[in-house]
């Protein structure tokens, strides 16, 4: 269930009446409905969130509990509202049935007055991967606590050898109608609580709920090239639905851990390669790590710190396809430390040889920088 404030989700105030709530729901449901946003997971999630908020705030009992306790009222062991809003089988008849059905008795959401058990809630699992696992792909075993169909009663909620009976009050519709003049007001059946069935002899294991809490062990195949923010959908691995209704889905949310050497940006990898002052000045070769092993990088003479080198095809191939990225190496000139007296003398002698009229030739960036500083202050005082 979404943790956002339900009034905020619908864009109404806490003093909004039922008419304002229905009006807001109709507008948002039509905007985010999956049929109008094919392939858009964000719109689908918003549709589910809006639907959940509407179902809670238009049910007087659930609304009162939410106003007093917030989302805690619908956590596991609460009023049982925890995942019902995440059923994904709604169509446009759901929208108009929810908005107008209880006024005109249309019953669009119930499929012509017939009760429909709620689809199971979707679940989310956060998975941490190393960069190597994300780039190459792997198979991970996970344990997910969820609601599964009771194996004793096979999800019916009734004791073995018995079965639920049709509710005599609503005759299996899950709703009853009260006529007020020209209008027929439709409400949830108070006898079966909208289920359409009565369990007179409940199962001893699930106590008539048809579902029990259990931890499932699943094997998840991670495709090569996934990155932080990617989501893997396991259809039917969410919570079991009510009384034999379809199960929800499990979404595995990927997060790639920070790497000691590489930083990923899209399909490219970046890393810093330290080189000595001597190598930067005279040139040479340095070994550079890649995800496929070590390669040799040729360092030209007079290389300045911060220079970038591109190693094509040494990056990542995205899970979405396309060309393999590159490895971008940034050379960092390393300043010597813990020098002996003799080393310091040699460096000072070397520095002295750079002084004189041709100093700019040896220090192009330094001289250019200080010339720019001088001009900046001259302009300020001019």
C-alpha positions as CSV (number, residue, x, y, z in Angstrom):
1,X,0.0,0.0,0.0
2,X,1.2,3.5,-0.9
3,X,2.6,5.5,2.1
4,X,1.5,8.8,0.6
5,X,-1.3,10.6,2.3
6,X,-4.5,9.4,0.6
7,X,-6.0,13.0,0.5
8,X,-2.8,14.2,-1.1
9,X,-2.9,11.4,-3.7
10,X,-6.4,12.5,-4.8
11,X,-5.6,16.2,-4.5
12,X,-8.4,17.0,-2.1
13,X,-8.6,18.4,1.4
14,X,-9.4,16.4,4.5
15,X,-12.8,18.1,4.7
16,X,-13.7,16.9,1.1
17,X,-17.1,15.3,0.8
18,X,-17.8,12.0,-1.0
19,X,-18.8,13.9,-4.2
20,X,-15.5,15.8,-4.3
21,X,-13.5,12.5,-3.7
22,X,-15.4,10.7,-6.6
23,X,-14.8,13.7,-8.9
24,X,-11.1,13.7,-8.2
25,X,-10.8,10.0,-8.6
26,X,-12.6,9.9,-11.9
27,X,-10.3,12.6,-13.3
28,X,-7.1,10.9,-12.1
29,X,-8.2,7.4,-12.9
30,X,-8.9,8.4,-16.5
31,X,-5.5,10.2,-16.7
32,X,-3.4,7.3,-15.4
33,X,-5.4,4.2,-16.6
34,X,-3.1,1.6,-18.1
35,X,-5.3,1.4,-21.2
36,X,-4.4,5.0,-21.9
37,X,-0.7,4.6,-21.0
38,X,0.4,1.3,-22.5
39,X,3.8,0.2,-21.3
40,X,4.1,3.1,-18.8
41,X,4.9,1.5,-15.4
42,X,4.8,4.9,-13.7
43,X,1.3,5.6,-14.8
44,X,0.2,2.1,-13.8
45,X,1.6,2.6,-10.3
46,X,-0.1,6.0,-10.0
47,X,-3.4,4.4,-11.1
48,X,-3.1,1.8,-8.4
49,X,-2.3,4.4,-5.8
50,X,-5.3,6.6,-6.8
51,X,-7.6,3.5,-6.8
52,X,-6.4,2.5,-3.3
53,X,-6.9,6.0,-2.0
54,X,-10.4,6.2,-3.5
55,X,-11.5,2.8,-2.1
56,X,-10.4,3.7,1.4
57,X,-11.8,7.3,1.5
58,X,-15.2,6.2,0.1
59,X,-15.7,3.4,2.6
60,X,-17.1,5.1,5.8
61,X,-15.5,2.5,8.1
62,X,-12.1,2.5,6.5
63,X,-12.1,6.3,6.1
64,X,-12.8,6.7,9.9
65,X,-10.0,4.3,10.7
66,X,-7.6,6.0,8.3
67,X,-8.4,9.5,9.7
68,X,-7.7,8.3,13.2
69,X,-4.7,5.9,12.7
70,X,-3.4,6.7,9.2
71,X,-1.7,3.9,7.2
72,X,-1.2,1.9,10.4
73,X,-4.9,0.9,10.3
74,X,-4.3,-1.2,7.2
75,X,-1.0,-2.9,8.0
76,X,-0.8,-6.6,8.4
77,X,-3.2,-7.6,11.2
78,X,-5.2,-4.3,10.8
79,X,-8.5,-3.9,8.9
80,X,-7.3,-6.0,6.0
81,X,-7.1,-3.1,3.6
82,X,-3.4,-3.8,2.9
83,X,-3.0,-4.5,-0.9
84,X,-6.5,-4.5,-2.1
85,X,-5.9,-1.3,-4.0
86,X,-3.0,-2.8,-5.9
87,X,-5.2,-5.1,-8.0
88,X,-4.2,-4.7,-11.6
89,X,-7.3,-6.1,-13.4
90,X,-9.3,-2.9,-13.6
91,X,-10.6,-1.5,-16.9
92,X,-12.7,1.6,-17.7
93,X,-15.8,0.1,-16.3
94,X,-14.0,0.2,-13.0
95,X,-13.8,3.9,-13.2
96,X,-17.4,4.6,-13.9
97,X,-18.6,1.8,-11.7
98,X,-16.7,3.1,-8.7
99,X,-18.0,6.7,-9.3
100,X,-21.6,6.1,-10.3
101,X,-22.4,2.5,-9.3
102,X,-23.2,3.2,-5.7
103,X,-25.6,6.0,-6.7
104,X,-27.5,4.4,-9.6
105,X,-27.0,0.8,-8.7
106,X,-24.9,0.0,-11.8
107,X,-22.5,-2.3,-10.1
108,X,-20.0,-1.9,-12.9
109,X,-17.0,-2.8,-10.7
110,X,-18.7,-6.0,-9.6
111,X,-19.3,-7.3,-13.1
112,X,-23.1,-6.8,-13.2
113,X,-23.7,-7.4,-9.5
114,X,-21.5,-10.5,-9.1
115,X,-18.8,-10.4,-6.4
116,X,-15.2,-10.5,-7.6
117,X,-12.5,-11.5,-5.1
118,X,-9.6,-9.1,-4.8
119,X,-6.4,-9.9,-6.7
120,X,-3.4,-10.3,-4.5
121,X,-1.2,-7.3,-3.6
122,X,2.0,-6.6,-5.5
123,X,5.2,-6.9,-3.5
124,X,8.6,-5.2,-3.8
125,X,12.0,-6.6,-3.0
126,X,15.2,-4.5,-2.9
127,X,18.2,-6.3,-4.3
128,X,21.8,-5.2,-3.9
129,X,24.2,-6.2,-6.6
130,X,27.9,-5.7,-7.2
131,X,29.0,-3.9,-10.4
132,X,30.3,-7.2,-11.7
133,X,27.0,-9.0,-11.1
134,X,25.0,-6.2,-12.7
135,X,27.3,-6.0,-15.8
136,X,27.6,-9.8,-16.4
137,X,24.2,-10.9,-15.1
138,X,23.7,-13.6,-12.5
139,X,21.1,-15.7,-10.6
140,X,20.2,-14.8,-7.1
141,X,18.2,-16.7,-4.5
142,X,15.9,-14.5,-2.4
143,X,13.5,-15.1,0.5
144,X,10.2,-13.2,0.4
145,X,7.7,-13.1,3.3
146,X,4.2,-13.1,1.7
147,X,0.6,-14.4,1.9
148,X,0.1,-17.7,0.1
149,X,-3.0,-19.9,-0.5
150,X,-3.7,-22.1,2.4
151,X,-2.8,-25.6,1.4
152,X,-5.3,-27.1,3.8
153,X,-8.4,-25.5,2.4
154,X,-6.8,-24.7,-1.0
155,X,-7.6,-21.0,-0.6
156,X,-11.4,-21.4,0.0
157,X,-11.2,-20.5,3.7
158,X,-13.6,-23.4,4.6
159,X,-12.8,-26.4,6.6
160,X,-11.7,-29.5,4.6
161,X,-14.8,-31.4,3.5
162,X,-17.0,-28.3,3.6
163,X,-17.4,-25.3,1.3
164,X,-18.5,-21.6,1.6
165,X,-22.2,-21.1,1.0
166,X,-23.9,-18.3,-0.9
167,X,-24.8,-15.3,1.3
168,X,-28.5,-15.3,1.9
169,X,-28.6,-11.5,2.3
170,X,-27.0,-10.4,-0.9
171,X,-27.4,-13.7,-2.8
172,X,-23.7,-13.8,-3.7
173,X,-23.5,-10.2,-5.1
174,X,-21.5,-8.9,-2.2
175,X,-23.7,-5.8,-2.1
176,X,-27.2,-4.8,-1.2
177,X,-29.4,-2.0,-2.4
178,X,-31.5,0.5,-0.4
179,X,-34.1,2.4,-2.4
180,X,-34.7,6.1,-1.5
181,X,-37.3,7.5,-3.7
182,X,-36.1,7.4,-7.3
183,X,-32.6,6.4,-6.3
184,X,-31.1,3.0,-5.4
185,X,-28.2,3.3,-3.0
186,X,-25.8,0.3,-3.2
187,X,-23.8,-0.7,-0.2
188,X,-21.4,-3.5,0.9
189,X,-23.4,-6.4,2.3
190,X,-23.1,-6.2,6.1
191,X,-23.5,-10.0,6.5
192,X,-20.7,-11.3,4.2
193,X,-18.7,-8.1,4.1
194,X,-18.7,-8.0,0.4
195,X,-17.5,-11.5,-0.2
196,X,-20.8,-13.0,-1.5
197,X,-20.1,-16.2,0.5
198,X,-20.5,-17.2,4.1
199,X,-18.0,-19.6,5.7
200,X,-19.9,-21.3,8.5
201,X,-17.1,-23.8,9.3
202,X,-13.8,-22.0,8.8
203,X,-10.5,-23.8,8.1
204,X,-8.5,-24.3,11.3
205,X,-5.1,-23.3,9.7
206,X,-6.0,-20.0,8.0
207,X,-9.1,-19.2,10.2
208,X,-11.3,-18.7,7.2
209,X,-9.0,-16.2,5.5
210,X,-7.9,-18.6,2.7
211,X,-4.3,-17.3,3.0
212,X,-1.5,-17.8,5.4
213,X,1.8,-16.0,6.0
214,X,4.8,-17.8,4.6
215,X,8.4,-17.1,3.4
216,X,8.9,-18.1,-0.2
217,X,12.4,-18.9,-1.6
218,X,12.7,-17.8,-5.2
219,X,15.4,-17.9,-7.8
220,X,15.7,-14.6,-9.7
221,X,17.6,-14.4,-13.0
222,X,19.3,-11.0,-13.3
223,X,19.9,-10.1,-17.0
224,X,23.3,-8.7,-17.9
225,X,23.5,-4.9,-18.0
226,X,21.0,-3.9,-15.4
227,X,21.6,-0.7,-13.4
228,X,20.4,1.1,-10.3
229,X,16.7,1.9,-10.7
230,X,15.9,-1.1,-13.0
231,X,13.0,-3.3,-12.0
232,X,12.4,-6.9,-12.7
233,X,8.8,-8.2,-12.6
234,X,8.0,-11.7,-11.5
235,X,4.4,-12.3,-12.5
236,X,2.3,-14.1,-10.0
237,X,4.9,-14.1,-7.2
238,X,3.2,-11.5,-5.1
239,X,0.6,-12.1,-2.4
240,X,-2.1,-14.7,-3.1
241,X,-5.5,-13.3,-4.0
242,X,-8.6,-13.6,-1.9
243,X,-10.3,-16.9,-2.0
244,X,-8.6,-18.2,-5.2
245,X,-8.3,-14.8,-7.0
246,X,-5.1,-14.3,-9.0
247,X,-1.9,-13.5,-7.1
248,X,-0.1,-10.2,-7.4
249,X,3.3,-9.6,-8.9
250,X,6.7,-9.3,-7.3
251,X,8.9,-6.4,-8.4
252,X,12.7,-6.8,-7.7
253,X,14.2,-3.3,-7.4
254,X,17.9,-3.2,-8.4
255,X,20.5,-1.2,-6.6
256,X,24.2,-1.5,-7.7
257,X,26.7,-1.0,-4.9
258,X,29.5,1.5,-5.1
259,X,32.6,0.1,-6.7
260,X,36.2,0.6,-5.4
261,X,37.6,1.4,-8.8
262,X,34.9,2.1,-11.4
263,X,32.0,4.5,-11.6
264,X,29.2,3.8,-14.0
265,X,27.4,6.4,-16.1
266,X,25.0,4.8,-18.5
267,X,27.0,2.4,-20.6
268,X,30.3,4.0,-19.9
269,X,32.7,3.2,-17.0
270,X,35.0,5.8,-15.5
271,X,38.1,5.3,-13.4
272,X,41.1,7.4,-12.2
273,X,44.6,6.1,-13.1
274,X,47.5,7.5,-11.0
275,X,50.8,8.0,-12.8
276,X,54.1,9.3,-11.5
277,X,55.5,12.7,-12.2
278,X,58.3,11.2,-14.3
279,X,55.9,9.1,-16.4
280,X,53.6,12.0,-17.0
281,X,56.6,14.1,-18.2
282,X,58.5,11.5,-20.2
283,X,55.7,9.1,-21.2
284,X,55.4,5.4,-20.9
285,X,52.9,2.6,-20.4
286,X,50.7,1.9,-17.4
287,X,48.4,-1.1,-16.7
288,X,44.7,-0.2,-16.5
289,X,42.1,-2.5,-15.0
290,X,38.9,-3.4,-16.9
291,X,36.1,-5.8,-16.1
292,X,37.6,-8.2,-18.6
293,X,41.2,-8.0,-17.2
294,X,44.2,-5.7,-17.4
295,X,45.1,-3.7,-20.5
296,X,48.1,-1.5,-21.3
297,X,47.5,2.3,-21.7
298,X,50.2,4.3,-23.5
299,X,50.9,7.6,-21.8
300,X,52.2,10.3,-24.2
301,X,55.0,12.6,-23.1
302,X,54.1,15.9,-21.3
303,X,50.7,14.5,-20.2
304,X,48.9,16.9,-17.9
305,X,46.9,15.7,-14.9
306,X,43.2,15.2,-15.6
307,X,43.7,14.2,-19.2
308,X,41.0,11.7,-20.3
309,X,41.7,8.5,-22.4
310,X,39.0,6.5,-24.0
311,X,39.2,2.7,-24.3
312,X,36.4,1.7,-26.7
313,X,34.3,-1.3,-26.0
314,X,35.5,-1.7,-22.4
315,X,32.4,-0.4,-20.8
316,X,28.9,-2.0,-20.3
317,X,26.3,-3.4,-22.7
318,X,23.0,-2.2,-21.5
319,X,20.1,-4.6,-20.7
320,X,18.1,-2.6,-23.3
321,X,20.6,-3.4,-26.1
322,X,22.7,-1.2,-28.2
323,X,26.5,-0.8,-28.5
324,X,28.9,-1.6,-25.6
325,X,30.0,1.5,-23.8
326,X,33.6,2.7,-23.3
327,X,36.0,2.9,-20.4
328,X,37.1,6.5,-19.7
329,X,40.4,6.7,-17.8
330,X,41.4,10.0,-16.1
331,X,45.1,10.3,-15.5
332,X,46.1,11.8,-12.2
333,X,49.7,12.9,-11.7
334,X,50.7,11.7,-8.3
335,X,52.9,14.0,-6.1
336,X,55.8,12.2,-4.5
337,X,55.7,12.0,-0.6
338,X,58.1,11.0,2.2
339,X,61.1,12.4,0.2
340,X,64.6,12.1,1.5
341,X,66.9,15.1,1.7
342,X,68.7,14.1,-1.4
343,X,65.5,13.7,-3.4
344,X,64.4,17.1,-2.3
345,X,67.7,18.6,-3.4
346,X,67.4,17.0,-6.8
347,X,63.8,18.3,-7.2
348,X,65.0,21.8,-6.2
349,X,67.8,21.6,-8.8
350,X,65.3,20.5,-11.4
351,X,63.0,23.4,-10.5
352,X,65.9,25.9,-10.8
353,X,66.5,24.7,-14.4
354,X,62.9,25.6,-15.3
355,X,63.3,29.2,-14.2
356,X,64.3,32.0,-16.5
357,X,63.1,33.6,-19.6
358,X,61.8,30.4,-21.1
359,X,59.7,29.3,-18.0
360,X,56.5,29.7,-19.9
361,X,57.6,27.0,-22.3
362,X,57.8,24.5,-19.4
363,X,54.7,25.6,-17.5
364,X,52.0,26.6,-20.0
365,X,49.1,26.2,-17.6
366,X,50.7,27.8,-14.6
367,X,51.9,30.9,-16.5
368,X,48.5,31.2,-18.2
369,X,46.7,31.0,-14.9
370,X,48.7,33.7,-13.2
371,X,48.5,36.0,-16.3
372,X,44.7,35.6,-16.0
373,X,44.8,36.4,-12.3
374,X,46.9,39.6,-12.9
375,X,44.5,40.8,-15.6
376,X,41.5,40.1,-13.3
377,X,42.8,42.3,-10.5
378,X,44.0,45.0,-13.0
379,X,40.4,45.2,-14.4
380,X,39.1,45.6,-10.8
381,X,41.3,48.5,-10.0
382,X,41.2,50.1,-13.4
